[in-house]
């Protein structure tokens, strides 16, 4: 699956619509973002069951603010609509694969229990 564009209008539906969603917050002028882009795209081709979404922080400034993006690239991972990972910085391919494996391996009952306890 190729990457999809996330906007303020479709973001909520994207992150809640599939089991696992990875979101790359990026900008055209950002060198590390441009370096991470092909890594993210290649992973999207290998993991067709995962949604890989990209948010252009220049075009989607309000969404970037809502997501508390202070540095780009920032990668977020959602599982069953719950934010389970958020970190700035470009990941090398091996680290992205490890992250995908970790997100797949999460015990979501445990995650939901922790989220409920924090509220």
C-alpha positions, 0 to 999 in steps of 0.5 A: 500500500502506498502512503496516503495524505492525512489532513485535518478533515480525514485524520480522525477517520484514518487513525481509527479506521484500521488496526495499525496506522503510522503517521509521518509529520513532515515538510518539503523543506526538511532534509531529514524528512526527505531522507526518511520519506523513501524509508517510510514509503518502502515500509508501506510497500512491505506492510500492506495491512498497515496504513502509512499516512503523511501529514505536510506540516506546512499545509496542515498547520492546525493539525500539526498544532493539535498533535503537538508537533514541535520537531519534524520529522515526527513519527506517530503510531496508532493501534486500534485508534490509540496513540502508542508511539510518538517520536521526532527524528528520522528512523533508519529502515531497521529501526522502523521495522522494529517499531512495526514489530513492537506495535504489532506485538502490543497487548491492547487489553493492557494498553486500554487498561493503562489508558483508562487508569490515566483518565 
